[in-house]
Amino acid sequence: MDDNNLSSPAAPPPLHSFRPLRRRHFNRIFACLYSLAVISLLYRHLLAAIYGGSVLTPLLLLAADSLFAFLWLTGQAFRMNPVTRKEFPENLRHHISRKDSPPIDIFICTADPYKEPPIVAVNTALSVMAYDYPPEKLSVYVSDDGGSELTMFAFMEAAKFAKKWLKFCRENQIMDRNPQAYFDSGNGMNLEIKNLYENMKSKVETIVDRGKIMDDYVNGEDELEILRQFAVNGFTAHDHPSVIQILLNSNKDKDEDGVPTPNLVYVTREKKTGVPHHFKAGALNVLLRVSACMTNSPIILTLDCDMYSNDPITAQRTLSYLNNLDPQAKPNIAFVQFPQLFHGINKGDIYGGELKLPFQVNPLGLDGLRGPTHVGTCCFFRRRVFFGGPSSYIEPENLMLNPYRVSDKAIDDSVGLSLAQVVARCKYEDETDWGSKIGFFYGSLVEDYYTGYRLQCRGWRSISCDPKRPAFLGDAPISLIDSLGQTKRWCIGLLEVSFCEFSPLTFGVKSIGLLMGFAYAHYSFWAIRSIPVTIYAFFLPLALLRGIPIFPEVKDPWALVYLFLFVGAYAQECFEFVSKQGTFLRWWNSQRIWLVQGLSSHLFGVIEYTAKHIGITTHGFNVTSKVSSDEQRKRYDRDVFEFGVHSSMFVPSVAAAILNLVAYIWGCVLCMNKAGSGGELFLHMAIVGFGVVNALPFYEAMFFRGDEGRIPVKTSVVALLMVVILYGVACVLL
């Protein structure tokens, strides 16, 4: 028989594809030209410091521009090989049957029922429980690090509502499976399900407002017995025993159609005063161990409590990369990271809350190298990655925690539950490898960045998955103080990585290569941008007030170098921002908040990190509040900045706004009184004027607003005093 007549089985259709972006060629050429301009400018500063009459001015400019150059250089790693990917989840059925889909454990973290409303966490849990995925293969573990009976009660109510909600989602094939998002979108035609949800929501919000659970809200002895676990003498948020409660069991609980529900498990780990608990990383490691004892699914999804599922087929999209039966799949893929996107952001995104560059633009470039960073949520992991590198497996101290172990017992098996209680103890990790070699890594407040970085240093890779319909949506801060508090915490955690033994500039470059090392260094040294921003924000207007020229005249060829560096960097960033469905207005506000952060959260992050490492007591970890007042929300929706409270973090920004305005006015006077001075002061006036334009919301909040969100008088007075002191110092030194 002719072999050519033999038909071979057709190859299954692909699950994903990727395409390098053409702009990578332009990026490389532009980087070369820009590098020459940067080197030339730094050389000019150096010559001026050596041979010029004044030493202070060129040294300050040399320091500021050197730091800007370092951050620009490390940032080029994102631009050398950007790629874009596309998934074909509809082809998954050709590779794996639905019944053979791998089990998934879902971790949802919350910590404070007053800053993170339990109803928000409930909606997140319901949205992933309603995935278009075999429900018996989904297990949702809720980590309540505040150990609150209010959160427990909320999920007890959620477990009852889920039996109706899951059936409703399945029958109607709805896309918005977060109940609140579904009803807010105007899809509230089914009054029965809407009334059930509103009743549950009302109960949960009422107990949070009152700070206790009313007796008539508790139905039966079983519910009372669950809540008695929080009535132990001395039970507080920072000192309590572990509580592990199965609220839904897929082997026993069914929805109204008789279909099994996903597992739902409430977990609060044991805490003792004086025993380190390692914040979110510690909570996630407890979930790793507890879930290993109960279900031990090979795939894990981590979510913040407010980051709900916006697409019911996200799990199938993930399996396009983590499917072991796919010949395209790489065995060293550690995790698939979806972008952290937000709903409810105002038109201009005045606080840069969508973080488009780090969450949507930069991952394209990292994906063309070894993969994106982990951002703490919206991430699917292989459980195996937490136990050593691809070729260097680390055996856990207990065989029940082995990531390869297939769990063949019920989730409520007494042996597994007993061990789960043991591994949730606060001193369980003593003399083990947890946090140092196994699990999420300790040593930084940004456990997500640090863990993703250490995993890649071990040889793992990652994938960026950014589908057209957002896979997850969450809440962004809507007040300036909350936004700055969040970024200050990030800055401190990132600096902890910068100066540890695993610094990206040393250990990282050796382990994952120059470009990936630079990319991680760009993030870890994020906060040092506060130094050049502070120099430019204060030194330039002070020099203008003292009549000291800083920049070359317009007709000087060096003026073109300055113009190229400024316009080139901003234009490239603006293009990248807009290319990811951004707007010019949002980009403008993004660069403005970048400057504001440089004078506030980044600056205070550097100060607090330094103080901490010289033995000065600093503030502890604070959860970002997800609660806002109605008036605050109305101002935010009108693109109005929210100050409201006096904070030391506001003072440098307000002082810079005042100083630049006074200097700009004085510069205009100089230009009018001195013939020919316009060319000499053009660049100087342009940069100070740029600062004034960026400070317009500050002037409005200081002089023209009377609402509760204005800048407090105390803040303005302290800032004005700071300006006077700085001018006095400038009169002596300049």
Beta strands, then each sheet from edge to edge (+ up, - down):
strand 1: 16-20
strand 2: 83-87
strand 3: 104-110
strand 4: 138-144
strand 5: 243-248
strand 6: 263-268
strand 7: 299-304
strand 8: 308-309
strand 9: 333-337
strand 10: 341-342
strand 11: 379-382
strand 12: 388-389
strand 13: 392-393
strand 14: 461-464
strand 15: 472-474
sheet 1: 1+ 2-
sheet 2: 5+ 6- 4- 3- 7- 11+ 9- 14-
sheet 3: 8+ 15- 10-
sheet 4: 12+ 13-
end
